[in-house]
Amino acid sequence: MIGLVPGLGDLLGGAASAYIILEAARAGASASILVRMAANVGIDTLIGALPVIGDLFDFAWKSNARNVRLLARHVDAPVETRRASTALLVAVLGTLALIAVGASVVAIYVIRRLIG
């Protein structure tokens, strides 16, 4: 219901997100867990801003619920949660690096073909 008021839902959601991440930092969550939590919020914010599609995505994604579960896992098993978060971040960054290299190779190939 709050999401129907322009800006209010986003403001309250952002405050809840910031509070959860702050509590995770206070609980001693590692940087990889905090980055993963921030990524959850970032994904929610970026895709959630799209009209209609964003509302459907928000219904399924629930970044704050994901972050609370991640914090609970950290409290229960901090070493395992840190390792899993680090592995996920490395995989995501590696994938992004491969995409960047692939795009660069394609761009260089296209430019060379156009020039001669």
Phi and psi restraints in degrees (range 20) as a CNS / XPLOR table:
assign (resid 1 and name C) (resid 2 and name N)
       (resid 2 and name CA) (resid 2 and name C) 1.0 -64.4 20.0 2
assign (resid 2 and name N) (resid 2 and name CA)
       (resid 2 and name C) (resid 3 and name N) 1.0 -32.3 20.0 2
assign (resid 2 and name C) (resid 3 and name N)
       (resid 3 and name CA) (resid 3 and name C) 1.0 -64.5 20.0 2
assign (resid 3 and name N) (resid 3 and name CA)
       (resid 3 and name C) (resid 4 and name N) 1.0 -16.1 20.0 2
assign (resid 3 and name C) (resid 4 and name N)
       (resid 4 and name CA) (resid 4 and name C) 1.0 -75.9 20.0 2
assign (resid 4 and name N) (resid 4 and name CA)
       (resid 4 and name C) (resid 5 and name N) 1.0 -21.3 20.0 2
assign (resid 4 and name C) (resid 5 and name N)
       (resid 5 and name CA) (resid 5 and name C) 1.0 -85.4 20.0 2
assign (resid 5 and name N) (resid 5 and name CA)
       (resid 5 and name C) (resid 6 and name N) 1.0 116.2 20.0 2
assign (resid 5 and name C) (resid 6 and name N)
       (resid 6 and name CA) (resid 6 and name C) 1.0 -55.1 20.0 2
assign (resid 6 and name N) (resid 6 and name CA)
       (resid 6 and name C) (resid 7 and name N) 1.0 126.2 20.0 2
assign (resid 6 and name C) (resid 7 and name N)
       (resid 7 and name CA) (resid 7 and name C) 1.0 86.0 20.0 2
assign (resid 7 and name N) (resid 7 and name CA)
       (resid 7 and name C) (resid 8 and name N) 1.0 -33.6 20.0 2
assign (resid 7 and name C) (resid 8 and name N)
       (resid 8 and name CA) (resid 8 and name C) 1.0 -67.5 20.0 2
assign (resid 8 and name N) (resid 8 and name CA)
       (resid 8 and name C) (resid 9 and name N) 1.0 -44.9 20.0 2
assign (resid 8 and name C) (resid 9 and name N)
       (resid 9 and name CA) (resid 9 and name C) 1.0 -61.3 20.0 2
assign (resid 9 and name N) (resid 9 and name CA)
       (resid 9 and name C) (resid 10 and name N) 1.0 -42.5 20.0 2
assign (resid 9 and name C) (resid 10 and name N)
       (resid 10 and name CA) (resid 10 and name C) 1.0 -65.1 20.0 2
assign (resid 10 and name N) (resid 10 and name CA)
       (resid 10 and name C) (resid 11 and name N) 1.0 -40.7 20.0 2
assign (resid 10 and name C) (resid 11 and name N)
       (resid 11 and name CA) (resid 11 and name C) 1.0 -64.4 20.0 2
assign (resid 11 and name N) (resid 11 and name CA)
       (resid 11 and name C) (resid 12 and name N) 1.0 -47.1 20.0 2
assign (resid 11 and name C) (resid 12 and name N)
       (resid 12 and name CA) (resid 12 and name C) 1.0 -68.1 20.0 2
assign (resid 12 and name N) (resid 12 and name CA)
       (resid 12 and name C) (resid 13 and name N) 1.0 -38.8 20.0 2
assign (resid 12 and name C) (resid 13 and name N)
       (resid 13 and name CA) (resid 13 and name C) 1.0 -63.0 20.0 2
assign (resid 13 and name N) (resid 13 and name CA)
       (resid 13 and name C) (resid 14 and name N) 1.0 -41.2 20.0 2
assign (resid 13 and name C) (resid 14 and name N)
       (resid 14 and name CA) (resid 14 and name C) 1.0 -64.6 20.0 2
assign (resid 14 and name N) (resid 14 and name CA)
       (resid 14 and name C) (resid 15 and name N) 1.0 -39.1 20.0 2
assign (resid 14 and name C) (resid 15 and name N)
       (resid 15 and name CA) (resid 15 and name C) 1.0 -65.4 20.0 2
assign (resid 15 and name N) (resid 15 and name CA)
       (resid 15 and name C) (resid 16 and name N) 1.0 -42.5 20.0 2
assign (resid 15 and name C) (resid 16 and name N)
       (resid 16 and name CA) (resid 16 and name C) 1.0 -63.9 20.0 2
assign (resid 16 and name N) (resid 16 and name CA)
       (resid 16 and name C) (resid 17 and name N) 1.0 -41.8 20.0 2
assign (resid 16 and name C) (resid 17 and name N)
       (resid 17 and name CA) (resid 17 and name C) 1.0 -62.3 20.0 2
assign (resid 17 and name N) (resid 17 and name CA)
       (resid 17 and name C) (resid 18 and name N) 1.0 -45.8 20.0 2
assign (resid 17 and name C) (resid 18 and name N)
       (resid 18 and name CA) (resid 18 and name C) 1.0 -63.1 20.0 2
assign (resid 18 and name N) (resid 18 and name CA)
       (resid 18 and name C) (resid 19 and name N) 1.0 -39.7 20.0 2
assign (resid 18 and name C) (resid 19 and name N)
       (resid 19 and name CA) (resid 19 and name C) 1.0 -64.3 20.0 2
assign (resid 19 and name N) (resid 19 and name CA)
       (resid 19 and name C) (resid 20 and name N) 1.0 -43.3 20.0 2
assign (resid 19 and name C) (resid 20 and name N)
       (resid 20 and name CA) (resid 20 and name C) 1.0 -63.2 20.0 2
assign (resid 20 and name N) (resid 20 and name CA)
       (resid 20 and name C) (resid 21 and name N) 1.0 -43.5 20.0 2
assign (resid 20 and name C) (resid 21 and name N)
       (resid 21 and name CA) (resid 21 and name C) 1.0 -67.1 20.0 2
assign (resid 21 and name N) (resid 21 and name CA)
       (resid 21 and name C) (resid 22 and name N) 1.0 -39.3 20.0 2
assign (resid 21 and name C) (resid 22 and name N)
       (resid 22 and name CA) (resid 22 and name C) 1.0 -61.9 20.0 2
assign (resid 22 and name N) (resid 22 and name CA)
       (resid 22 and name C) (resid 23 and name N) 1.0 -43.4 20.0 2
assign (resid 22 and name C) (resid 23 and name N)
       (resid 23 and name CA) (resid 23 and name C) 1.0 -65.1 20.0 2
assign (resid 23 and name N) (resid 23 and name CA)
       (resid 23 and name C) (resid 24 and name N) 1.0 -36.3 20.0 2
assign (resid 23 and name C) (resid 24 and name N)
       (resid 24 and name CA) (resid 24 and name C) 1.0 -63.5 20.0 2
assign (resid 24 and name N) (resid 24 and name CA)
       (resid 24 and name C) (resid 25 and name N) 1.0 -41.4 20.0 2
assign (resid 24 and name C) (resid 25 and name N)
       (resid 25 and name CA) (resid 25 and name C) 1.0 -63.8 20.0 2
assign (resid 25 and name N) (resid 25 and name CA)
       (resid 25 and name C) (resid 26 and name N) 1.0 -41.4 20.0 2
assign (resid 25 and name C) (resid 26 and name N)
       (resid 26 and name CA) (resid 26 and name C) 1.0 -64.8 20.0 2
assign (resid 26 and name N) (resid 26 and name CA)
       (resid 26 and name C) (resid 27 and name N) 1.0 -31.3 20.0 2
assign (resid 26 and name C) (resid 27 and name N)
       (resid 27 and name CA) (resid 27 and name C) 1.0 -79.1 20.0 2
assign (resid 27 and name N) (resid 27 and name CA)
       (resid 27 and name C) (resid 28 and name N) 1.0 -1.8 20.0 2
assign (resid 27 and name C) (resid 28 and name N)
       (resid 28 and name CA) (resid 28 and name C) 1.0 88.9 20.0 2
assign (resid 28 and name N) (resid 28 and name CA)
       (resid 28 and name C) (resid 29 and name N) 1.0 20.5 20.0 2
assign (resid 28 and name C) (resid 29 and name N)
       (resid 29 and name CA) (resid 29 and name C) 1.0 -62.7 20.0 2
assign (resid 29 and name N) (resid 29 and name CA)
       (resid 29 and name C) (resid 30 and name N) 1.0 142.1 20.0 2
assign (resid 29 and name C) (resid 30 and name N)
       (resid 30 and name CA) (resid 30 and name C) 1.0 -70.9 20.0 2
assign (resid 30 and name N) (resid 30 and name CA)
       (resid 30 and name C) (resid 31 and name N) 1.0 166.4 20.0 2
assign (resid 30 and name C) (resid 31 and name N)
       (resid 31 and name CA) (resid 31 and name C) 1.0 -59.5 20.0 2
assign (resid 31 and name N) (resid 31 and name CA)
       (resid 31 and name C) (resid 32 and name N) 1.0 -37.2 20.0 2
assign (resid 31 and name C) (resid 32 and name N)
       (resid 32 and name CA) (resid 32 and name C) 1.0 -65.7 20.0 2
assign (resid 32 and name N) (resid 32 and name CA)
       (resid 32 and name C) (resid 33 and name N) 1.0 -35.6 20.0 2
assign (resid 32 and name C) (resid 33 and name N)
       (resid 33 and name CA) (resid 33 and name C) 1.0 -70.0 20.0 2
assign (resid 33 and name N) (resid 33 and name CA)
       (resid 33 and name C) (resid 34 and name N) 1.0 -43.4 20.0 2
assign (resid 33 and name C) (resid 34 and name N)
       (resid 34 and name CA) (resid 34 and name C) 1.0 -63.3 20.0 2
assign (resid 34 and name N) (resid 34 and name CA)
       (resid 34 and name C) (resid 35 and name N) 1.0 -39.5 20.0 2
assign (resid 34 and name C) (resid 35 and name N)
       (resid 35 and name CA) (resid 35 and name C) 1.0 -65.6 20.0 2
assign (resid 35 and name N) (resid 35 and name CA)
       (resid 35 and name C) (resid 36 and name N) 1.0 -40.7 20.0 2
assign (resid 35 and name C) (resid 36 and name N)
       (resid 36 and name CA) (resid 36 and name C) 1.0 -63.1 20.0 2
assign (resid 36 and name N) (resid 36 and name CA)
       (resid 36 and name C) (resid 37 and name N) 1.0 -40.0 20.0 2
assign (resid 36 and name C) (resid 37 and name N)
       (resid 37 and name CA) (resid 37 and name C) 1.0 -65.4 20.0 2
assign (resid 37 and name N) (resid 37 and name CA)
       (resid 37 and name C) (resid 38 and name N) 1.0 -43.5 20.0 2
assign (resid 37 and name C) (resid 38 and name N)
       (resid 38 and name CA) (resid 38 and name C) 1.0 -63.7 20.0 2
assign (resid 38 and name N) (resid 38 and name CA)
       (resid 38 and name C) (resid 39 and name N) 1.0 -36.2 20.0 2
assign (resid 38 and name C) (resid 39 and name N)
       (resid 39 and name CA) (resid 39 and name C) 1.0 -65.0 20.0 2
assign (resid 39 and name N) (resid 39 and name CA)
       (resid 39 and name C) (resid 40 and name N) 1.0 -40.6 20.0 2
assign (resid 39 and name C) (resid 40 and name N)
       (resid 40 and name CA) (resid 40 and name C) 1.0 -57.6 20.0 2
assign (resid 40 and name N) (resid 40 and name CA)
       (resid 40 and name C) (resid 41 and name N) 1.0 -44.8 20.0 2
assign (resid 40 and name C) (resid 41 and name N)
       (resid 41 and name CA) (resid 41 and name C) 1.0 -68.2 20.0 2
assign (resid 41 and name N) (resid 41 and name CA)
       (resid 41 and name C) (resid 42 and name N) 1.0 -41.5 20.0 2
assign (resid 41 and name C) (resid 42 and name N)
       (resid 42 and name CA) (resid 42 and name C) 1.0 -61.3 20.0 2
assign (resid 42 and name N) (resid 42 and name CA)
       (resid 42 and name C) (resid 43 and name N) 1.0 -44.2 20.0 2
assign (resid 42 and name C) (resid 43 and name N)
       (resid 43 and name CA) (resid 43 and name C) 1.0 -62.2 20.0 2
assign (resid 43 and name N) (resid 43 and name CA)
       (resid 43 and name C) (resid 44 and name N) 1.0 -45.3 20.0 2
assign (resid 43 and name C) (resid 44 and name N)
       (resid 44 and name CA) (resid 44 and name C) 1.0 -60.3 20.0 2
assign (resid 44 and name N) (resid 44 and name CA)
       (resid 44 and name C) (resid 45 and name N) 1.0 -42.4 20.0 2
assign (resid 44 and name C) (resid 45 and name N)
       (resid 45 and name CA) (resid 45 and name C) 1.0 -68.9 20.0 2
assign (resid 45 and name N) (resid 45 and name CA)
       (resid 45 and name C) (resid 46 and name N) 1.0 -45.5 20.0 2
assign (resid 45 and name C) (resid 46 and name N)
       (resid 46 and name CA) (resid 46 and name C) 1.0 -65.8 20.0 2
assign (resid 46 and name N) (resid 46 and name CA)
       (resid 46 and name C) (resid 47 and name N) 1.0 -50.7 20.0 2
assign (resid 46 and name C) (resid 47 and name N)
       (resid 47 and name CA) (resid 47 and name C) 1.0 -77.0 20.0 2
assign (resid 47 and name N) (resid 47 and name CA)
       (resid 47 and name C) (resid 48 and name N) 1.0 -32.9 20.0 2
assign (resid 47 and name C) (resid 48 and name N)
       (resid 48 and name CA) (resid 48 and name C) 1.0 -64.3 20.0 2
assign (resid 48 and name N) (resid 48 and name CA)
       (resid 48 and name C) (resid 49 and name N) 1.0 -21.7 20.0 2
assign (resid 48 and name C) (resid 49 and name N)
       (resid 49 and name CA) (resid 49 and name C) 1.0 -75.5 20.0 2
assign (resid 49 and name N) (resid 49 and name CA)
       (resid 49 and name C) (resid 50 and name N) 1.0 -14.9 20.0 2
assign (resid 49 and name C) (resid 50 and name N)
       (resid 50 and name CA) (resid 50 and name C) 1.0 -75.8 20.0 2
assign (resid 50 and name N) (resid 50 and name CA)
       (resid 50 and name C) (resid 51 and name N) 1.0 132.4 20.0 2
assign (resid 50 and name C) (resid 51 and name N)
       (resid 51 and name CA) (resid 51 and name C) 1.0 -60.7 20.0 2
assign (resid 51 and name N) (resid 51 and name CA)
       (resid 51 and name C) (resid 52 and name N) 1.0 141.8 20.0 2
assign (resid 51 and name C) (resid 52 and name N)
       (resid 52 and name CA) (resid 52 and name C) 1.0 62.0 20.0 2
assign (resid 52 and name N) (resid 52 and name CA)
       (resid 52 and name C) (resid 53 and name N) 1.0 -59.6 20.0 2
assign (resid 52 and name C) (resid 53 and name N)
       (resid 53 and name CA) (resid 53 and name C) 1.0 -59.9 20.0 2
assign (resid 53 and name N) (resid 53 and name CA)
       (resid 53 and name C) (resid 54 and name N) 1.0 -40.8 20.0 2
assign (resid 53 and name C) (resid 54 and name N)
       (resid 54 and name CA) (resid 54 and name C) 1.0 -62.4 20.0 2
assign (resid 54 and name N) (resid 54 and name CA)
       (resid 54 and name C) (resid 55 and name N) 1.0 -39.5 20.0 2
assign (resid 54 and name C) (resid 55 and name N)
       (resid 55 and name CA) (resid 55 and name C) 1.0 -65.2 20.0 2
assign (resid 55 and name N) (resid 55 and name CA)
       (resid 55 and name C) (resid 56 and name N) 1.0 -41.6 20.0 2
assign (resid 55 and name C) (resid 56 and name N)
       (resid 56 and name CA) (resid 56 and name C) 1.0 -65.3 20.0 2
assign (resid 56 and name N) (resid 56 and name CA)
       (resid 56 and name C) (resid 57 and name N) 1.0 -40.6 20.0 2
assign (resid 56 and name C) (resid 57 and name N)
       (resid 57 and name CA) (resid 57 and name C) 1.0 -64.3 20.0 2
assign (resid 57 and name N) (resid 57 and name CA)
       (resid 57 and name C) (resid 58 and name N) 1.0 -44.4 20.0 2
assign (resid 57 and name C) (resid 58 and name N)
       (resid 58 and name CA) (resid 58 and name C) 1.0 -58.5 20.0 2
assign (resid 58 and name N) (resid 58 and name CA)
       (resid 58 and name C) (resid 59 and name N) 1.0 -35.3 20.0 2
assign (resid 58 and name C) (resid 59 and name N)
       (resid 59 and name CA) (resid 59 and name C) 1.0 -62.8 20.0 2
assign (resid 59 and name N) (resid 59 and name CA)
       (resid 59 and name C) (resid 60 and name N) 1.0 -34.7 20.0 2
assign (resid 59 and name C) (resid 60 and name N)
       (resid 60 and name CA) (resid 60 and name C) 1.0 -95.9 20.0 2
assign (resid 60 and name N) (resid 60 and name CA)
       (resid 60 and name C) (resid 61 and name N) 1.0 -33.0 20.0 2
assign (resid 60 and name C) (resid 61 and name N)
       (resid 61 and name CA) (resid 61 and name C) 1.0 -76.8 20.0 2
assign (resid 61 and name N) (resid 61 and name CA)
       (resid 61 and name C) (resid 62 and name N) 1.0 -53.7 20.0 2
assign (resid 61 and name C) (resid 62 and name N)
       (resid 62 and name CA) (resid 62 and name C) 1.0 52.5 20.0 2
assign (resid 62 and name N) (resid 62 and name CA)
       (resid 62 and name C) (resid 63 and name N) 1.0 67.1 20.0 2
assign (resid 62 and name C) (resid 63 and name N)
       (resid 63 and name CA) (resid 63 and name C) 1.0 -61.3 20.0 2
assign (resid 63 and name N) (resid 63 and name CA)
       (resid 63 and name C) (resid 64 and name N) 1.0 -38.3 20.0 2
assign (resid 63 and name C) (resid 64 and name N)
       (resid 64 and name CA) (resid 64 and name C) 1.0 -66.5 20.0 2
assign (resid 64 and name N) (resid 64 and name CA)
       (resid 64 and name C) (resid 65 and name N) 1.0 -39.3 20.0 2
assign (resid 64 and name C) (resid 65 and name N)
       (resid 65 and name CA) (resid 65 and name C) 1.0 -65.0 20.0 2
assign (resid 65 and name N) (resid 65 and name CA)
       (resid 65 and name C) (resid 66 and name N) 1.0 -39.6 20.0 2
assign (resid 65 and name C) (resid 66 and name N)
       (resid 66 and name CA) (resid 66 and name C) 1.0 -61.5 20.0 2
assign (resid 66 and name N) (resid 66 and name CA)
       (resid 66 and name C) (resid 67 and name N) 1.0 -43.1 20.0 2
assign (resid 66 and name C) (resid 67 and name N)
       (resid 67 and name CA) (resid 67 and name C) 1.0 -69.0 20.0 2
assign (resid 67 and name N) (resid 67 and name CA)
       (resid 67 and name C) (resid 68 and name N) 1.0 -36.6 20.0 2
assign (resid 67 and name C) (resid 68 and name N)
       (resid 68 and name CA) (resid 68 and name C) 1.0 -64.7 20.0 2
assign (resid 68 and name N) (resid 68 and name CA)
       (resid 68 and name C) (resid 69 and name N) 1.0 -42.0 20.0 2
assign (resid 68 and name C) (resid 69 and name N)
       (resid 69 and name CA) (resid 69 and name C) 1.0 -63.3 20.0 2
assign (resid 69 and name N) (resid 69 and name CA)
       (resid 69 and name C) (resid 70 and name N) 1.0 -40.8 20.0 2
assign (resid 69 and name C) (resid 70 and name N)
       (resid 70 and name CA) (resid 70 and name C) 1.0 -63.6 20.0 2
assign (resid 70 and name N) (resid 70 and name CA)
       (resid 70 and name C) (resid 71 and name N) 1.0 -41.7 20.0 2
assign (resid 70 and name C) (resid 71 and name N)
       (resid 71 and name CA) (resid 71 and name C) 1.0 -65.0 20.0 2
assign (resid 71 and name N) (resid 71 and name CA)
       (resid 71 and name C) (resid 72 and name N) 1.0 -42.0 20.0 2
assign (resid 71 and name C) (resid 72 and name N)
       (resid 72 and name CA) (resid 72 and name C) 1.0 -62.8 20.0 2
assign (resid 72 and name N) (resid 72 and name CA)
       (resid 72 and name C) (resid 73 and name N) 1.0 -41.0 20.0 2
assign (resid 72 and name C) (resid 73 and name N)
       (resid 73 and name CA) (resid 73 and name C) 1.0 -63.8 20.0 2
assign (resid 73 and name N) (resid 73 and name CA)
       (resid 73 and name C) (resid 74 and name N) 1.0 -38.4 20.0 2
assign (resid 73 and name C) (resid 74 and name N)
       (resid 74 and name CA) (resid 74 and name C) 1.0 -62.3 20.0 2
assign (resid 74 and name N) (resid 74 and name CA)
       (resid 74 and name C) (resid 75 and name N) 1.0 -43.6 20.0 2
assign (resid 74 and name C) (resid 75 and name N)
       (resid 75 and name CA) (resid 75 and name C) 1.0 -64.6 20.0 2
assign (resid 75 and name N) (resid 75 and name CA)
       (resid 75 and name C) (resid 76 and name N) 1.0 -40.8 20.0 2
assign (resid 75 and name C) (resid 76 and name N)
       (resid 76 and name CA) (resid 76 and name C) 1.0 -73.6 20.0 2
assign (resid 76 and name N) (resid 76 and name CA)
       (resid 76 and name C) (resid 77 and name N) 1.0 -42.3 20.0 2
assign (resid 76 and name C) (resid 77 and name N)
       (resid 77 and name CA) (resid 77 and name C) 1.0 -143.9 20.0 2
assign (resid 77 and name N) (resid 77 and name CA)
       (resid 77 and name C) (resid 78 and name N) 1.0 78.3 20.0 2
assign (resid 77 and name C) (resid 78 and name N)
       (resid 78 and name CA) (resid 78 and name C) 1.0 -62.7 20.0 2
assign (resid 78 and name N) (resid 78 and name CA)
       (resid 78 and name C) (resid 79 and name N) 1.0 -39.6 20.0 2
assign (resid 78 and name C) (resid 79 and name N)
       (resid 79 and name CA) (resid 79 and name C) 1.0 -67.6 20.0 2
assign (resid 79 and name N) (resid 79 and name CA)
       (resid 79 and name C) (resid 80 and name N) 1.0 -46.3 20.0 2
assign (resid 79 and name C) (resid 80 and name N)
       (resid 80 and name CA) (resid 80 and name C) 1.0 -64.6 20.0 2
assign (resid 80 and name N) (resid 80 and name CA)
       (resid 80 and name C) (resid 81 and name N) 1.0 -41.2 20.0 2
assign (resid 80 and name C) (resid 81 and name N)
       (resid 81 and name CA) (resid 81 and name C) 1.0 -65.6 20.0 2
assign (resid 81 and name N) (resid 81 and name CA)
       (resid 81 and name C) (resid 82 and name N) 1.0 -40.3 20.0 2
assign (resid 81 and name C) (resid 82 and name N)
       (resid 82 and name CA) (resid 82 and name C) 1.0 -63.9 20.0 2
assign (resid 82 and name N) (resid 82 and name CA)
       (resid 82 and name C) (resid 83 and name N) 1.0 -44.3 20.0 2
assign (resid 82 and name C) (resid 83 and name N)
       (resid 83 and name CA) (resid 83 and name C) 1.0 -62.2 20.0 2
assign (resid 83 and name N) (resid 83 and name CA)
       (resid 83 and name C) (resid 84 and name N) 1.0 -44.1 20.0 2
assign (resid 83 and name C) (resid 84 and name N)
       (resid 84 and name CA) (resid 84 and name C) 1.0 -64.4 20.0 2
assign (resid 84 and name N) (resid 84 and name CA)
       (resid 84 and name C) (resid 85 and name N) 1.0 -41.6 20.0 2
assign (resid 84 and name C) (resid 85 and name N)
       (resid 85 and name CA) (resid 85 and name C) 1.0 -66.5 20.0 2
assign (resid 85 and name N) (resid 85 and name CA)
       (resid 85 and name C) (resid 86 and name N) 1.0 -41.2 20.0 2
assign (resid 85 and name C) (resid 86 and name N)
       (resid 86 and name CA) (resid 86 and name C) 1.0 -63.4 20.0 2
assign (resid 86 and name N) (resid 86 and name CA)
       (resid 86 and name C) (resid 87 and name N) 1.0 -44.0 20.0 2
assign (resid 86 and name C) (resid 87 and name N)
       (resid 87 and name CA) (resid 87 and name C) 1.0 -61.6 20.0 2
assign (resid 87 and name N) (resid 87 and name CA)
       (resid 87 and name C) (resid 88 and name N) 1.0 -42.2 20.0 2
assign (resid 87 and name C) (resid 88 and name N)
       (resid 88 and name CA) (resid 88 and name C) 1.0 -64.6 20.0 2
assign (resid 88 and name N) (resid 88 and name CA)
       (resid 88 and name C) (resid 89 and name N) 1.0 -43.3 20.0 2
assign (resid 88 and name C) (resid 89 and name N)
       (resid 89 and name CA) (resid 89 and name C) 1.0 -63.9 20.0 2
assign (resid 89 and name N) (resid 89 and name CA)
       (resid 89 and name C) (resid 90 and name N) 1.0 -40.7 20.0 2
assign (resid 89 and name C) (resid 90 and name N)
       (resid 90 and name CA) (resid 90 and name C) 1.0 -63.4 20.0 2
assign (resid 90 and name N) (resid 90 and name CA)
       (resid 90 and name C) (resid 91 and name N) 1.0 -42.2 20.0 2
assign (resid 90 and name C) (resid 91 and name N)
       (resid 91 and name CA) (resid 91 and name C) 1.0 -63.5 20.0 2
assign (resid 91 and name N) (resid 91 and name CA)
       (resid 91 and name C) (resid 92 and name N) 1.0 -44.1 20.0 2
assign (resid 91 and name C) (resid 92 and name N)
       (resid 92 and name CA) (resid 92 and name C) 1.0 -64.9 20.0 2
assign (resid 92 and name N) (resid 92 and name CA)
       (resid 92 and name C) (resid 93 and name N) 1.0 -46.3 20.0 2
assign (resid 92 and name C) (resid 93 and name N)
       (resid 93 and name CA) (resid 93 and name C) 1.0 -64.5 20.0 2
assign (resid 93 and name N) (resid 93 and name CA)
       (resid 93 and name C) (resid 94 and name N) 1.0 -38.6 20.0 2
assign (resid 93 and name C) (resid 94 and name N)
       (resid 94 and name CA) (resid 94 and name C) 1.0 -62.9 20.0 2
assign (resid 94 and name N) (resid 94 and name CA)
       (resid 94 and name C) (resid 95 and name N) 1.0 -42.8 20.0 2
assign (resid 94 and name C) (resid 95 and name N)
       (resid 95 and name CA) (resid 95 and name C) 1.0 -63.3 20.0 2
assign (resid 95 and name N) (resid 95 and name CA)
       (resid 95 and name C) (resid 96 and name N) 1.0 -43.9 20.0 2
assign (resid 95 and name C) (resid 96 and name N)
       (resid 96 and name CA) (resid 96 and name C) 1.0 -62.9 20.0 2
assign (resid 96 and name N) (resid 96 and name CA)
       (resid 96 and name C) (resid 97 and name N) 1.0 -37.9 20.0 2
assign (resid 96 and name C) (resid 97 and name N)
       (resid 97 and name CA) (resid 97 and name C) 1.0 -64.5 20.0 2
assign (resid 97 and name N) (resid 97 and name CA)
       (resid 97 and name C) (resid 98 and name N) 1.0 -42.9 20.0 2
assign (resid 97 and name C) (resid 98 and name N)
       (resid 98 and name CA) (resid 98 and name C) 1.0 -63.0 20.0 2
assign (resid 98 and name N) (resid 98 and name CA)
       (resid 98 and name C) (resid 99 and name N) 1.0 -40.3 20.0 2
assign (resid 98 and name C) (resid 99 and name N)
       (resid 99 and name CA) (resid 99 and name C) 1.0 -63.3 20.0 2
assign (resid 99 and name N) (resid 99 and name CA)
       (resid 99 and name C) (resid 100 and name N) 1.0 -43.0 20.0 2
assign (resid 99 and name C) (resid 100 and name N)
       (resid 100 and name CA) (resid 100 and name C) 1.0 -63.4 20.0 2
assign (resid 100 and name N) (resid 100 and name CA)
       (resid 100 and name C) (resid 101 and name N) 1.0 -43.1 20.0 2
assign (resid 100 and name C) (resid 101 and name N)
       (resid 101 and name CA) (resid 101 and name C) 1.0 -64.7 20.0 2
assign (resid 101 and name N) (resid 101 and name CA)
       (resid 101 and name C) (resid 102 and name N) 1.0 -44.2 20.0 2
assign (resid 101 and name C) (resid 102 and name N)
       (resid 102 and name CA) (resid 102 and name C) 1.0 -61.4 20.0 2
assign (resid 102 and name N) (resid 102 and name CA)
       (resid 102 and name C) (resid 103 and name N) 1.0 -43.8 20.0 2
assign (resid 102 and name C) (resid 103 and name N)
       (resid 103 and name CA) (resid 103 and name C) 1.0 -63.9 20.0 2
assign (resid 103 and name N) (resid 103 and name CA)
       (resid 103 and name C) (resid 104 and name N) 1.0 -38.0 20.0 2
assign (resid 103 and name C) (resid 104 and name N)
       (resid 104 and name CA) (resid 104 and name C) 1.0 -65.3 20.0 2
assign (resid 104 and name N) (resid 104 and name CA)
       (resid 104 and name C) (resid 105 and name N) 1.0 -43.6 20.0 2
assign (resid 104 and name C) (resid 105 and name N)
       (resid 105 and name CA) (resid 105 and name C) 1.0 -61.9 20.0 2
assign (resid 105 and name N) (resid 105 and name CA)
       (resid 105 and name C) (resid 106 and name N) 1.0 -44.0 20.0 2
assign (resid 105 and name C) (resid 106 and name N)
       (resid 106 and name CA) (resid 106 and name C) 1.0 -64.6 20.0 2
assign (resid 106 and name N) (resid 106 and name CA)
       (resid 106 and name C) (resid 107 and name N) 1.0 -42.7 20.0 2
assign (resid 106 and name C) (resid 107 and name N)
       (resid 107 and name CA) (resid 107 and name C) 1.0 -62.3 20.0 2
assign (resid 107 and name N) (resid 107 and name CA)
       (resid 107 and name C) (resid 108 and name N) 1.0 -43.6 20.0 2
assign (resid 107 and name C) (resid 108 and name N)
       (resid 108 and name CA) (resid 108 and name C) 1.0 -63.4 20.0 2
assign (resid 108 and name N) (resid 108 and name CA)
       (resid 108 and name C) (resid 109 and name N) 1.0 -42.4 20.0 2
assign (resid 108 and name C) (resid 109 and name N)
       (resid 109 and name CA) (resid 109 and name C) 1.0 -61.4 20.0 2
assign (resid 109 and name N) (resid 109 and name CA)
       (resid 109 and name C) (resid 110 and name N) 1.0 -45.5 20.0 2
assign (resid 109 and name C) (resid 110 and name N)
       (resid 110 and name CA) (resid 110 and name C) 1.0 -65.1 20.0 2
assign (resid 110 and name N) (resid 110 and name CA)
       (resid 110 and name C) (resid 111 and name N) 1.0 -42.6 20.0 2
assign (resid 110 and name C) (resid 111 and name N)
       (resid 111 and name CA) (resid 111 and name C) 1.0 -63.4 20.0 2
assign (resid 111 and name N) (resid 111 and name CA)
       (resid 111 and name C) (resid 112 and name N) 1.0 -43.5 20.0 2
assign (resid 111 and name C) (resid 112 and name N)
       (resid 112 and name CA) (resid 112 and name C) 1.0 -63.1 20.0 2
assign (resid 112 and name N) (resid 112 and name CA)
       (resid 112 and name C) (resid 113 and name N) 1.0 -39.7 20.0 2
assign (resid 112 and name C) (resid 113 and name N)
       (resid 113 and name CA) (resid 113 and name C) 1.0 -66.4 20.0 2
assign (resid 113 and name N) (resid 113 and name CA)
       (resid 113 and name C) (resid 114 and name N) 1.0 -37.2 20.0 2
assign (resid 113 and name C) (resid 114 and name N)
       (resid 114 and name CA) (resid 114 and name C) 1.0 -72.3 20.0 2
assign (resid 114 and name N) (resid 114 and name CA)
       (resid 114 and name C) (resid 115 and name N) 1.0 -36.5 20.0 2
assign (resid 114 and name C) (resid 115 and name N)
       (resid 115 and name CA) (resid 115 and name C) 1.0 -75.7 20.0 2
assign (resid 115 and name N) (resid 115 and name CA)
       (resid 115 and name C) (resid 116 and name N) 1.0 -36.7 20.0 2
